Amino acid sequence: MERQALPLKILEGKERSTGYISVASGKGGVGKTLITINMGRIMYSRGKRVLLIDGDLGLSNIHLMLGITPPKNLYHFFLEMLPLRI
């Protein structure tokens, strides 16, 4: 199937594929956020474009650990139908 899709990707200018990594656990406090941040930093240092999304709608804290204050969050994305732009 990938071989069939390649000509279309080339026409669209999207021959490079996007990779996704998910870090999950049913238990809190096991280091998911810390591992995610470190993996993101390593990939970024190797020239990759990285987008980190903290899917914990109630207690997300990845922004605190990175020392940033985002103007919008997933609440805005879902309820205001905002696009994710990079």
Secondary structure, DSSP 8 states (H G I E B T S, - for coil): -HHHHHHHHHHHT--S---------SSSSSSHHHHHHHHHHHHHHTT---------TTT--HHHHHT---S--HHHHHHS------
